[in-house]
Amino acid sequence: MSQTEDVVVVNGVVRTVDERDTVAQAVLLSGGRIAAVGTEEAVRNAASGTSVVVDVGGRTVVPGFIDNHNHLSVAAFDPVGVDCSTPPRSTLGEVLESIESYCKDLPEGQWVMGSGFFHAHVREQRNPTRQELDEVAPMNPFFLRDISCHAGYANSRALDLAGINAHAPQPWGGEFEKDNKGQPTGTLLEAAINLLHEAAWGSYVERDWETAVELLSSKMREYLSLGITGVGDTLVTTKVAELYRRASAGGALPLTVQQYHGGDLFYSPPDLRRSDILDRVLAGGDDRLRGGAVKLFVDRFFPDGPTIDEVHDGCVTHVGTPFHSREEIVELAVGAADLGISTAIHAMGGCAVGACLDAYEEVRRRARSGSVLRMEHAFVAETRHAQRIADLDVDFVGNPGLAWLWGEVFTGVRHDGQDHLKVLPMRSMIDAGARVSLASDSPCGPVSPMVIMSAAVNRLTQHGTPIDPDEAITPAEALLGYTRNAAHAAGRASEEGSLEVGKRANLLVLERDPITCSATDIMDIQVDRTYVDGELVHHRSGR
């Protein structure tokens, strides 16, 4: 959509987030770009006589937020599945009742998916079994995605359709649990969810592509109300890419989507030797749909947690299971760099972080350039890696909202006496000179940038438990992490991320200033206005 009229935003605290951290009074939006920034007098003088003047009454104006690690194509379909969220559900019985109520009037054989469940948040402290899911969804194949996206739970009909039985071999990168008789329990870990997730999610898409596109667009409009003007979908499969292609062709992308491509299934790596995958990775897009990037996984979360090295009496013990060897990650990263393709590498534990950096060191050693090198997560990592991240010019994309939601889980992974490990050591990285940006990993965690910025600054879980408070960052650093740094990590540093002349007119009007308000109030800040390419796309009622 093209900006139809010039807009002058005046009487604001305009935090440009440029290199000098300039604070201005006004900004002019023209032709989808920032045309002037400065004093109110100077900006008014630069505007035409027909410009629309928006007086923001002293409120704060900032660049649009970029959520670089988001699973938009997954989250968009949660509203049409079974809401199994825990909380508010506090028992397994309540979860099963929700599934039964949803399925009772559906046509026989129609796939059903559920979301929002986490076993630690129910009284029974366990997952539903295949038999329990059979009872509440007897006529439909059913798949419940764990909130982490690293596990899932299925009934017998779903398992049968996926060919998962007592005789099935364990898949690459995952496993399905078996009982003492060798029969599948219905619990699937990591890459074992691939076929079930693709079948359940894919059935919702292929049932009606137009409805699927509208669900995608609706979720993006929700994001606009939170101030998100750009998203990185960090796992785009073949079918997801087709969904985005259709959405783009129909003008249904109200914000910028950077695709991070995987293989055909959720946890399958992108084989760039395949011409069809390479073609979709490199496929040209437009201002709203971007390609040229891939997602790689290093470590798993289940069954034994992220890959880390524990130290006991001077001896090192390795914990956790990787998806790939270090040699394989080097090969994948270098292969992508050879083709000018940017990479985002999922690395949760300290060993995975080291493997990611080994791969990127090889990319830099071979003088590969022109692509962005990103590392995601570092949930339980070693601060000694911080300087190396900075020296290799790697963009770190962290998810403090998950620490807010799951902090007790992460600290549980880091056993007593393992003081060399920190949960999301962002302070250490910034102090070492690394570029740090923030992102949600939604639907695994909260999507609101304000909740995530608050978590980065306050370092508290949702229960008020401190989580490595010495790794807290400042509000200004948190804002930088959602704007200019995030634009760099997205490969769009020259286009957006700061309010500077010539950049895209993606900006927000906030009800309060996140830099000067109380740190405890950051979480509750509302977005009054959102502009994308100069067009007003969200306006909070009464503001």
Residue pairs with C-beta under 8 A, 6 or more apart in sequence:
1 251
1 254
1 533
1 535
2 31
2 32
2 533
3 29
3 30
3 31
3 32
3 505
3 533
3 534
3 535
4 535
5 50
5 51
5 52
6 28
6 29
6 30
6 35
6 47
6 48
6 50
6 51
6 52
7 28
7 29
7 30
7 51
7 52
7 54
7 505
7 531
7 534
7 536
8 26
8 27
8 28
8 29
8 43
8 44
8 47
8 51
8 52
8 53
8 54
9 26
9 27
9 28
9 29
9 54
9 56
9 61
9 507
9 509
10 25
10 26
10 40
10 43
10 44
10 53
10 54
10 55
10 56
11 25
11 26
11 40
11 55
11 56
11 57
11 58
12 25
12 26
12 27
12 56
12 58
12 59
12 60
12 61
12 509
13 23
13 25
13 58
13 59
13 60
13 61
13 513
14 23
14 24
14 25
14 26
14 27
14 37
14 60
14 61
14 499
15 21
15 23
15 60
15 61
15 62
15 479
15 499
15 513
15 515
16 22
16 23
16 24
16 37
16 63
16 498
16 499
16 500
17 62
17 63
17 479
17 480
17 483
17 484
17 497
17 498
17 499
18 484
18 498
18 499
18 500
21 476
22 37
24 37
24 38
24 39
24 499
25 38
25 39
25 40
25 43
26 36
26 37
26 38
26 39
26 40
26 42
26 43
26 44
27 34
27 36
27 37
27 43
27 61
27 499
27 507
28 34
28 35
28 36
28 37
28 43
28 46
28 47
28 51
29 35
29 505
29 507
29 531
29 534
30 47
30 51
30 505
30 534
31 534
32 504
32 505
32 533
32 534
32 535
33 501
33 502
33 503
33 504
33 505
33 534
34 499
34 500
34 501
34 502
34 503
34 504
34 505
35 46
35 47
35 501
36 42
36 43
36 46
36 47
36 501
37 43
37 499
37 500
37 501
44 53
54 529
56 509
56 528
56 529
59 509
59 510
59 511
59 512
59 528
60 509
60 510
60 512
60 513
60 514
60 515
61 499
61 507
61 508
61 509
61 510
62 479
62 483
62 499
62 507
62 508
62 510
62 514
63 483
63 484
63 487
63 496
63 497
63 498
63 499
63 506
63 507
63 508
64 227
64 228
64 229
64 230
64 483
64 496
64 506
64 507
64 508
64 530
64 531
64 532
65 226
65 227
65 228
65 229
65 230
65 449
65 482
65 483
65 486
65 508
66 228
66 229
66 230
66 231
66 232
66 437
66 482
66 483
66 486
66 487
66 489
66 490
66 492
66 496
66 497
67 223
67 228
67 230
67 231
67 232
67 439
67 440
67 442
67 447
67 449
67 482
67 486
68 230
68 231
68 232
68 234
68 258
68 374
68 397
68 437
68 439
68 486
68 489
68 490
69 232
69 234
69 344
69 376
69 397
69 399
69 439
69 440
69 441
70 231
70 232
70 233
70 234
70 439
70 440
70 441
70 442
70 447
71 149
71 233
71 234
71 235
71 441
71 442
71 443
71 444
72 216
72 219
72 220
72 223
72 231
72 233
72 257
72 442
73 216
73 233
73 235
73 236
73 240
73 243
73 244
74 145
74 149
74 201
74 235
74 443
75 219
75 442
75 443
75 447
76 215
76 216
76 218
76 219
77 113
77 201
77 204
77 205
77 212
77 215
78 115
78 116
78 443
79 215
79 218
80 204
80 215
81 112
81 113
81 114
81 115
81 204
82 98
82 99
82 102
82 103
82 112
82 113
82 114
82 115
82 144
83 98
83 114
83 115
83 116
84 95
84 98
84 99
84 114
84 115
84 116
84 117
84 144
85 115
85 116
85 117
86 95
86 116
86 117
86 118
86 121
86 122
86 147
87 121
89 95
89 98
89 122
90 121
90 122
90 123
91 122
91 123
91 124
92 122
92 123
92 124
92 126
92 128
92 132
94 122
95 117
95 122
95 128
96 128
96 132
96 133
96 135
96 136
97 136
98 114
99 112
99 114
99 133
99 136
99 137
99 142
99 144
100 135
100 136
100 137
102 112
102 114
103 112
103 136
103 137
103 139
103 140
103 142
106 112
106 139
106 140
108 139
108 140
109 139
109 140
109 141
110 140
110 203
111 140
111 141
111 142
111 143
111 158
111 199
111 200
111 203
111 204
112 137
112 140
112 141
112 142
112 143
112 200
113 142
113 143
113 144
113 145
113 200
113 201
113 204
114 142
114 143
114 144
114 145
115 144
115 145
115 147
115 443
116 147
116 443
117 127
117 144
117 145
117 146
117 147
117 153
118 146
118 147
118 148
119 125
119 126
119 127
119 146
120 409
127 146
127 151
127 153
127 186
127 187
128 144
128 153
128 186
129 185
129 186
129 187
130 153
130 154
130 155
130 156
130 159
130 184
130 185
130 186
131 186
133 142
133 144
133 153
133 154
133 155
133 156
133 186
134 155
134 156
134 157
137 155
137 157
139 157
140 155
140 157
141 154
141 155
141 157
141 158
141 160
141 161
141 199
141 200
142 154
142 155
142 157
142 158
143 152
143 153
143 154
143 158
143 193
143 196
143 197
143 199
143 200
144 152
144 153
144 154
145 152
145 193
145 197
146 152
146 153
147 443
147 444
148 301
148 444
149 266
149 443
149 444
150 189
150 190
150 300
150 301
150 302
151 187
151 188
151 189
151 190
151 193
151 301
151 302
152 187
152 188
152 193
152 196
152 197
153 186
153 187
153 188
154 162
154 164
154 186
154 188
154 196
155 186
156 186
158 196
158 199
158 200
159 165
159 184
159 186
159 196
161 199
162 195
162 196
162 199
163 195
164 176
164 184
164 188
164 192
164 195
165 183
165 184
166 178
166 181
166 182
166 183
166 184
168 176
168 184
170 176
170 192
171 191
171 192
171 194
172 191
173 190
173 191
173 192
173 267
173 297
173 300
173 323
174 188
174 189
174 190
174 191
174 192
174 193
174 194
174 267
174 300
175 188
175 189
175 190
175 192
175 303
176 184
176 185
176 187
176 188
176 189
176 192
177 184
177 185
177 186
177 187
177 188
177 189
178 184
178 185
179 185
188 196
189 300
189 302
189 303
190 267
190 300
190 301
190 302
190 323
191 265
191 266
191 267
191 268
191 323
193 266
193 267
194 265
194 266
194 267
194 268
195 265
197 265
197 266
198 237
198 239
198 264
198 265
198 266
202 239
204 212
205 212
205 239
205 243
209 243
209 246
212 243
213 243
213 246
213 247
213 250
213 252
214 252
216 243
216 244
216 247
216 252
217 247
217 252
217 253
217 254
220 231
220 253
220 254
220 255
220 257
221 254
221 537
221 538
223 231
223 255
223 447
224 254
224 255
224 530
224 532
224 537
224 538
225 527
225 530
225 538
225 540
226 447
226 448
226 449
226 450
226 527
227 449
227 450
227 508
227 510
227 527
227 530
228 255
228 447
228 449
229 255
229 256
229 496
229 506
229 508
229 530
229 532
230 255
230 256
230 257
230 258
230 486
230 487
230 490
230 492
230 496
230 506
231 255
231 256
231 257
231 258
232 257
232 258
232 259
232 260
232 344
232 439
232 489
232 490
233 240
233 244
233 257
233 258
233 259
233 260
234 260
234 295
234 344
234 346
234 376
234 441
235 260
235 262
235 266
235 295
236 244
236 259
236 260
236 261
236 262
236 295
237 262
237 263
237 264
237 265
237 266
237 268
238 263
238 264
238 276
238 277
238 280
240 259
241 259
241 261
241 280
241 283
244 253
244 257
244 259
244 289
245 283
245 289
247 253
247 289
248 285
248 286
248 288
248 289
253 288
253 289
254 288
254 532
254 537
255 288
255 532
255 537
256 287
256 288
256 289
256 290
256 492
257 288
257 289
257 290
258 290
258 293
258 490
258 491
258 492
259 289
259 290
259 291
259 293
260 293
260 294
260 295
260 344
261 270
261 277
261 280
261 281
261 291
261 293
261 294
261 295
262 268
262 269
262 270
262 294
262 295
263 269
263 270
263 271
263 277
264 277
267 297
267 323
269 296
269 297
269 323
269 324
269 332
270 277
270 281
270 294
270 295
270 296
271 277
272 278
272 281
272 294
272 335
272 336
272 339
272 341
278 339
280 291
281 291
281 292
281 293
281 294
281 341
282 291
282 292
282 339
282 341
283 291
284 291
285 291
287 533
290 490
290 491
290 492
292 340
292 341
292 342
292 371
292 491
293 341
293 342
293 343
293 344
293 372
293 491
294 336
294 341
294 342
294 343
294 344
295 343
295 344
295 345
295 346
296 324
296 329
296 332
296 333
296 336
296 343
296 344
296 345
296 346
297 323
297 324
297 345
297 346
298 307
298 322
298 323
298 324
298 329
298 345
298 346
298 347
298 348
298 352
298 355
298 356
299 306
299 307
299 320
299 321
299 322
299 323
299 346
299 347
299 348
299 349
299 351
299 352
300 306
300 307
300 320
300 321
300 322
300 323
301 348
303 321
304 319
304 320
304 321
305 319
305 320
305 349
305 380
305 413
306 320
306 348
306 349
306 350
306 351
306 352
306 379
306 380
306 413
307 318
307 319
307 320
307 321
307 322
307 348
307 349
307 350
307 351
307 352
307 355
308 318
308 319
308 320
308 349
308 350
308 351
308 380
308 413
308 414
308 418
308 421
309 316
309 317
309 318
309 319
309 350
309 351
310 316
310 317
310 318
310 319
310 415
310 418
311 317
311 418
311 420
312 417
318 351
319 349
320 349
320 351
320 352
322 351
322 352
322 355
324 332
324 355
326 355
326 358
326 359
329 345
329 355
329 356
329 358
329 359
330 358
330 359
330 362
332 343
332 359
333 343
333 345
333 359
333 360
333 362
333 363
333 373
334 359
334 362
334 363
334 366
334 368
336 342
336 343
336 371
337 343
337 363
337 366
337 368
337 371
337 373
338 368
340 370
340 371
341 371
342 371
342 372
342 373
342 374
342 491
343 371
343 372
343 373
343 374
344 374
344 375
344 376
344 397
345 356
345 359
345 360
345 374
345 375
345 376
346 352
346 376
346 377
347 353
347 355
347 356
347 375
347 376
347 377
347 378
348 377
348 378
348 379
348 380
349 379
349 380
349 381
349 413
350 380
350 381
350 382
350 385
350 420
350 421
353 375
353 378
353 381
353 382
353 385
354 382
354 385
356 375
356 394
357 375
357 385
357 388
357 389
357 392
357 394
360 373
360 375
360 392
360 394
361 388
361 392
363 373
364 392
364 393
371 491
372 395
372 488
372 489
372 490
372 491
373 392
373 393
373 394
373 395
374 394
374 395
374 396
374 397
374 489
375 389
375 394
375 395
375 396
375 397
376 397
376 399
377 397
377 398
377 399
377 441
378 385
378 396
378 398
378 424
378 425
379 399
379 402
379 403
379 410
379 413
379 423
379 424
380 410
380 413
380 414
380 421
380 422
380 423
381 421
381 422
381 424
381 425
382 420
382 421
382 422
382 425
383 420
383 422
383 425
383 428
384 420
386 425
386 428
386 429
386 431
386 432
386 434
387 432
387 433
389 396
389 429
389 432
389 434
390 429
390 432
390 433
390 434
393 435
394 434
395 435
395 437
395 485
395 488
395 489
396 426
396 429
396 434
396 435
396 436
396 437
397 437
397 438
397 439
397 489
398 424
398 426
398 436
398 437
398 438
398 439
398 456
398 481
399 424
399 438
399 439
399 440
399 441
399 444
399 445
399 452
400 424
400 426
400 438
400 452
400 455
400 456
400 459
401 440
401 441
401 445
401 446
401 447
401 448
401 451
401 452
401 455
402 410
402 441
402 444
402 445
403 410
403 423
403 424
403 455
403 459
403 461
403 467
404 445
404 446
404 451
404 452
404 454
404 455
404 460
404 461
404 462
405 445
405 446
405 461
405 462
406 445
406 461
407 423
407 460
407 461
407 462
407 465
407 467
408 461
408 463
408 465
410 423
410 424
410 467
411 423
411 467
414 421
414 423
422 428
422 468
422 471
423 467
423 468
423 471
424 468
424 471
425 468
425 471
426 436
426 456
426 471
426 473
427 470
427 471
427 472
427 473
428 471
429 436
430 436
430 473
430 477
435 485
435 488
435 489
436 473
436 477
436 481
436 485
437 481
437 482
437 485
437 486
437 488
437 489
438 449
438 452
438 453
438 456
438 478
438 481
438 482
438 486
439 452
439 486
440 446
440 447
440 448
440 449
440 452
445 452
446 452
448 523
449 482
450 514
450 522
450 523
450 524
450 525
451 523
452 482
453 475
453 478
453 479
453 481
453 482
453 514
453 522
454 519
454 520
454 522
454 523
456 472
456 473
456 477
456 478
456 481
457 472
457 473
457 474
457 475
457 478
457 519
457 522
458 472
458 519
458 520
458 522
459 466
459 467
459 468
459 469
459 471
459 472
460 466
460 467
461 467
473 481
475 514
475 515
475 519
475 522
476 515
478 514
478 522
479 514
479 515
483 497
483 498
484 493
484 497
484 498
485 497
486 497
487 493
487 495
487 496
487 497
487 498
488 497
494 503
495 503
495 504
496 503
496 504
496 506
497 503
499 507
504 533
505 531
505 532
505 533
505 534
506 531
506 532
506 533
507 531
508 527
508 528
508 529
508 530
508 531
509 527
509 528
509 529
509 543
510 525
510 526
510 527
510 528
511 525
511 526
511 527
511 528
511 540
511 543
512 521
512 525
512 526
514 522
514 525
517 525
526 540
526 543
527 538
527 540
528 539
528 540
528 543
529 536
529 538
529 539
529 540
529 543
530 536
530 537
530 538
531 537
